[in-house]
Amino acid sequence: QIDKYLYAMRLSDETLIDIMARFRREMKNGLSRDFNPTATVKMLPTFVRSIPDGSEKGDFIALDLGGSYFRILRVKVSHEKKQTVQMESEIYNTPEDIMHGSGTRLFDHVAECLGDFMEKQQIKDKKLPVGFTFSFPCRQSKLDEGILITWTKRFKASGVEGADVVRLLNRAIKKRGDYDADIMAVVNDTVGTMMTCGFDDQRCEVGLIIGTGTNACYMEEMRHIDLVEGDEGRMCINTEWGAFGDDGSLEDIRTEFDREIDRGSLNPGKQLFEKMVSGMYMGELVRLILVKMAKEGLLFEGRITPELLTKGKFETKHVSAIEKSKEGLNKAKEILTRLGVEPSHEDCIAVQHVCTIVSFRSANLVASTLGAILNQLRDNKGVGRLRTTVGVDGSLYKMHPQYARRLHKTTRRLVPDSEVRFLLSESGSGKGAAMVTAVAYRLLEQHRLIDETLAEFKLTHEQLLQVKKRMRAEMEAGLKKKTHETAKVKMLPTFVRSTPDGTENGDFLALDLGGTNFRVLLVKIRSGKRRTVEMHNKIYAIPIEVMQGTGEELFDHIVTCISDFLDYMGIKGARLPLGFTFSFPCKQTSLDAGILLNWTKGFKATDCEGEDVVYLLREGIKRREEFDLDVVAVVNDTVGTMMTCAYEDPNCEIGLIVGTGSNACYMEEMRNIEMVDGEQGRMCVNTEWGAFGDNGCLDDIRTIYDKAVDDYSLNAGKQRYEKMISGMYLGEIVRNILIDFTKRGFLFRGQISETLKTRHIFETKFLSQIERLALLQVRAILQQLGLNSTCDDSIIVKTVCGAVSRRAAQLCGAGMAAVVDKIRENRGLERLEITVGVDGTLYKLHPHFSRIMHQTVKELAPNCDVTFLLSEDGSGKGAALITAVGCRLRDAEQ
C-alpha cells in the first residue's frame, strides 16, 4: 500500500541513468563560457590546483563556517620521520539571530571567536596563515577571495551576498585590532573534505558532502574550464550541485511533498536537488508524508496531533534512528509517541518503510550525480577503468545506519567500469582547509624561489646588445693578424670565394661527417634552363669506440663506408670529384686542405688534431687499394648550408647551424681577412662562434647550471657559447636545473630518481616535445624518462624548458645580429637585405626557437632585413656544390 502511495519516490536504474546524463549536461554547461551565466549548476573554479603531496609543513589555523556550529582548528603539520598532523579545535555556537541578522554582526562574531581561540592557544602575537572553510556557493577569481553568490541552508545574513567574505572578515579583524591573521585561502567544505582525504590517499580527486546540505567537487582538467585562463594542469571545481533542477529539469521526478517543502523554505525555487537529498529536509519530507497519510486514514487511525503538524518536529536524526535494523521499530514507537499519535505496531512498520523510501531515494539521486562526475573523470583520463577515491563527509552519510552502504552499491551499479574507494573524512573539512592553505603557502614560496632562479635566464635588451657588441669585437680579433693567435672566435678562411652561379654541372661524391651519423652521397647536378639536383645517399653509424679510438681507425671506418656506398651505387670504377663536409674547426690553407684544430661534439680520435684531414682521408683510401677519388674540397657544414641555400636564393651570404652544435659563416671582404693574401673580392669565413666566451667575456651571464654542464663535458672550458645555445647541451642545462629544484623540494616530491642523475638523458628532442605538448603528454614524456610527475611538476618542467630555450634563441639572435650588422657596415649600406641559410635540428624542430631568434635579430639589428631560408639537406648538397664551384674555377684557371 505504501509502495503504491510513494511509487513516485522509487526510481528505477533507467531513471537514474537518465538523471546521470542530465547532470553531465548541466556540468558541461556550467564549465562553458557561453552557457555558464544561465546554467543552474554553477561549476565554480576554486583555484585549488593540486591535492596535498606530502611535503606540506607549518602551523595553520582553519575556520569552518557553514553548518549549525562554527569550528576553529589549529593544525600543525610536521616532518620528522613521516608527515604528522596535530590538531586542536574549539566549537563555537552560531545563534539563530546572528545567522539571520546583519553581515557585519556575523563577521564580528567570527572575529571574536577567532580572537578567543588565539588567546587560548597563546598565539595572538603570531601571524599564522588562515584557511577559511566557507560552505556556501562563492565565485572566486583567486584562492584568497570568495564572493558569496547566495546563502543556502539556514543562513540569511544581510549585506553579504555579492561581497567578498575575506574582505568582510579582514575588516572585522582589523576593527578589533588585538591580533593579526593572514587569510590565504577560502575553501568550500567539499574541497576541504577532498583535501583532508587527499592527505591520506593521493588518489582522492572527488569531495562529497551529504549532511545538512549536499554538494560535490572534483579535479577537472583546466582545458575544460572556460572561466579560467590557461589549459595547463587541473583545478578543483565546486559543482554546487544542490541547485541541480532549479531550471525545471527535475520536475518529472519531484513529488508533491518536494514542492510543499520548497514552498515553506527560506529560499523557494532554489536548491531543489538539495531539498530532495540533504539532511536539512529529510525529516521534514517524512513528516509531510505522514501528515498526508494520516489525513487519508492510512496511519494512526487518522489521528493528527498539533505536534505532527509542527514544522521541524520530525528530524533527520529520527529517520536515522528509525531505520536501525534492530532497535528501529522501538525507536519509531518512542518518537511517534512523543508526537502524540499513539502508534500501533503496523504504524511503526509503515513509518519505518516511509523513512527507508525517502532516504533510499536520496542515496540513489546522489549516486547518479556522483556517477556523472566519475564518468567525466574517466573520459578526461582516457582510461577504460577509473581508479579513484571519493572523500566523504556530512552527518547524514555518517549517522544514518544504511545510507553509505546504499550509496556505494548504487554507484557501483551505475558506473560499473570504475573502482571507487569511499573514504570517510575523519576530521571534517578543517584539516583540508589547513592543507589548502599549506599547499598555497608552499606554492607561493616555491614560485618565488623558482622565479628567482629562472630570472638569471631572462636577458634584458641591454644584456643582449652587450652580447652582440662583444661578438663583434671577438670577430674583429679573429680576422686580424696580430690578434688571431689568441682570439677565441677563430674566423677561419674557407677558400670558398663565390656562391653558385647556376652553371655547375656533373656528378659528385659528398661525405658528411659531423655527428654520430656519417653520410655518403652521390649528387648529380645538371645546369641549363631547368636546373636539377638529384641525390642518392646512405647513412652509416659511427660507433662510440671509433669516435674515441685512434685516427687511423676512424678514417678506415669512413673509407669502408665509402667503399660500401660505391658498390651499392655501382660506380666503383669512376674517379669522381669529392667534397668532404667536415663539421669541426679546421684551419684551411686552400680549398682542399684543412688542419683540424680541435675535436668538438664528443669526438676524441687520437692523432688527428693538428693534421690535414684531406691527407688523412687520402691515406685511408690508399691503404684500402680499392678505388681512387679526387678530393677537391673540405667544407664546414655551415658553409655547405650557405651554399645550398645560395643555389636557391643568390641573396644568401650567411650560413647558420643550430643543431647538435652551433656555428655560423658569412661572406667577408677579402681586405678584412688579414690571414689570406689579396684584397679583391670576398671569401666565406667560418666564424667557429661556438668558442665565443671561452676567454671569459660571457661570464656575467653564465649561470651555475652552465658552469656545471661545462665542467662535466668532454671539453671543459671550451665552446662556452655553443654550450648555452645548442641542442647537445640544452637538455643538460635543464637536467641540472631539475636536479637542483628536486633537491630544494620543488619537484618530484624531493626524490631524485636514477634517471635524473643520468647525463644526457634529457635529449633536446624532449625539450621540443615538452614545449609543444599539453601537460598530460608532458607527463607521459617524463614517465618515459622514469620521472613520476604530478601536474604541478609538469608545469615547472615546462617552464624550465621554456626559460632555457628562450635564452638560447636570444643569444643565438644576438650573435647573428653582430654578423649582419658587420656585413652592412662592410658594404657601407644604410639598409641591408640579406638571406641566411639555416640548418639544424633545434632550429627545425623546436616550436619557438626560430620565432624568438628572428625577433631578437630584428630588435638588435634594426637596419637589416634578414630572411631565413631553411636548408633542404644542407651539408651534403652543399659539399657537392662547393666541389662543383671548385671544379668550375679550377677548369677556368687551366
C-alpha positions, 0 to 999 in steps of 0.5 A: 500500500505504501509502495503504491502511495510513494511509487513516485519516490522509487526510481528505477536504474533507467531513471537514474541513468537518465538523471546521470546524463542530465547532470553531465549536461548541466556540468558541461554547461556550467564549465562553458563560457557561453552557457555558464551565466544561465546554467543552474549548476554553477561549476565554480573554479576554486583555484585549488590546483593540486591535492596535498603531496606530502611535503606540506609543513607549518602551523595553520589555523582553519575556520569552518563556517557553514553548518549549525556550529562554527569550528576553529582548528589549529593544525600543525603539520610536521616532518620528522620521520613521516608527515604528522598532523596535530590538531586542536579545535574549539566549537563555537555556537552560531545563534539563530539571530546572528545567522539571520541578522546583519553581515557585519554582526556575523563577521564580528562574531567570527572575529571574536571567536577567532580572537578567543581561540588565539588567546587560548592557544597563546598565539595572538602575537603570531601571524599564522596563515588562515584557511577559511572553510566557507560552505556556501556557493562563492565565485572566486577569481583567486584562492584568497577571495570568495564572493558569496553568490547566495546563502543556502541552508539556514543562513540569511545574513544581510549585506553579504551576498555579492561581497567578498567574505575575506574582505568582510572578515579582514575588516572585522579583524582589523576593527578589533585590532588585538591580533593579526591573521593572514587569510590565504585561502577560502575553501568550500567544505567539499574541497576541504573534505577532498583535501583532508582525504587527499592527505591520506590517499593521493588518489582522492580527486572527488569531495562529497558532502551529504549532511545538512546540505549536499554538494560535490567537487572534483579535479577537472582538467583546466582545458575544460574550464572556460572561466579560467585562463590557461589549459595547463594542469587541473583545478578543483571545481565546486559543482554546487550541485544542490541547485541541480533542477532549479531550471525545471529539469527535475520536475518529472521526478519531484513529488508533491511533498518536494514542492510543499517543502520548497514552498515553506523554505527560506529560499523557494525555487532554489536548491531543489536537488538539495531539498530532495537529498540533504539532511536539512529536509529529510525529516521534514519530507517524512513528516509531510508524508505522514501528515498526508497519510494520516489525513487519508486514514492510512496511519494512526487511525487518522489521528493528527496531533498539533505536534505532527503538524509542527514544522521541524518536529520530525528530524533527520536524526529520527529517520536515522534512528528509525531505520536501525535494523534492530532497535528501529521499530522501538525507536519509531514507537518512542518518537511517534509517541512523543508526537502524540499519535499513539502508534500501533505496531503496523504504524511503526512498520509503515513509518519505518518503510516511509523513512527507508523510501525517502532516504533510499531515494536520496542515496540513489539521486546522489549516486547518479550525480556522483556517477556523472562526475566519475564518468567525466573523470574517466573520459578526461583520463582516457582510461577504460577503468577509473581508479579513484577515491571519493572523500566523504563527509556530512552527518547524514552519510555518517549517522544514518545506519544504511545510507553509505552502504546504499550509496556505494552499491548504487554507484557501483551499479551505475558506473560499473567500469570504475573502482571507487574507494569511499573514504570517510573524512575523519576530521571534517573539512578543517584539516583540508582547509589547513592543507589548502592553505599549506599547499598555497603557502608552499606554492607561493614560496616555491614560485618565488624561489623558482622565479628567482632562479629562472630570472638569471635566464631572462636577458634584458635588451641591454644584456643582449646588445652587450652580447652582440657588441662583444661578438663583434669585437671577438670577430674583429680579433679573429680576422686580424693578424696580430690578434688571431693567435689568441682570439677565441672566435677563430674566423677561419678562411674557407677558400670558398670565394663565390656562391653558385652561379647556376652553371655547375654541372656533373656528378659528385661524391659528398661525405658528411661527417659531423655527428654520430651519423656519417653520410655518403652521397652521390649528387648529380647536378645538371645546369641549363634552363631547368636546373636539377639536383638529384641525390642518392645517399646512405647513412652509416653509424659511427660507433662510440669506440671509433669516435674515441679510438685512434685516427687511423681507425676512424678514417678506415671506418669512413673509407669502408663506408665509402667503399660500401656506398660505391658498390651499392651505387655501382660506380666503383670504377669512376674517379669522381670529384669529392667534397668532404663536409667536415663539421669541426674547426679546421684551419684551411690553407686552400680549398682542399686542405684543412688542419683540424684544430680541435675535436668538438661534439664528443669526438676524441680520435687520437692523432688527428688534431693538428693534421690535414684531414684531406691527407688523412682521408687520402691515406685511408683510401690508399691503404684500402687499394680499392678505388681512387677519388679526387678530393677537391674540397673540405667544407664546414657544414655551415658553409655547405648550408650557405651554399645550398641555400645560395643555389636557391636564393643568390641573396644568401651570404650567411650560413647558420647551424643550430643543431647538435652544435652551433656555428655560423659563416658569412661572406667577408671582404677579402681586405678584412681577412688579414690571414689570406693574401689579396684584397679583391673580392670576398671569401666565406669565413667560418666564424667557429662562434661556438668558442665565443666566451671561452676567454671569459667575456660571457661570464656575467651571464653564465649561470651555475647550471652552465658552469656545471654542464661545462665542467662535466663535458668532454671539453671543459672550458671550451665552446662556452657559447655553443654550450648555452645555445645548442641542442647537445647541451640544452637538455643538460642545462635543464637536467641540472636545473631539475636536479637542483629544484628536486633537491630544494623540494620543488619537484618530484616530491624531493626524490631524485630518481636514477634517471635524473642523475643520468647525463644526457638523458634529457635529449633536446628532442624532449625539450621540443616535445615538452614545449609543444605538448599539453601537460598530460603528454608532458607527463607521459614524456617524463614517465618515459624518462622514469620521472613520476610527475604530478601536474604541478611538476609538469608545469615547472618542467615546462617552464624550465624548458621554456626559460632555457630555450628562450635564452638560447634563441636570444643569444643565438639572435644576438650573435647573428645580429653582430654578423649582419650588422658587420656585413652592412657596415662592410658594404657601407649600406644604410639598409641591408637585405640579406638571406641566411641559410639555416640548418639544424635540428633545434632550429627545425624542430623546436616550436619557438626557437626560430620565432624568438631568434628572428625577433631578437635579430630584428630588435638588435639589428634594426637596419637589416632585413634578414630572411631565413631560408631553411636548408633542404639537406644542407651539408651534403648538397652543399659539399657537392656544390662547393666541389662543383664551384671548385671544379668550375674555377679550377677548369677556368684557371687551366 
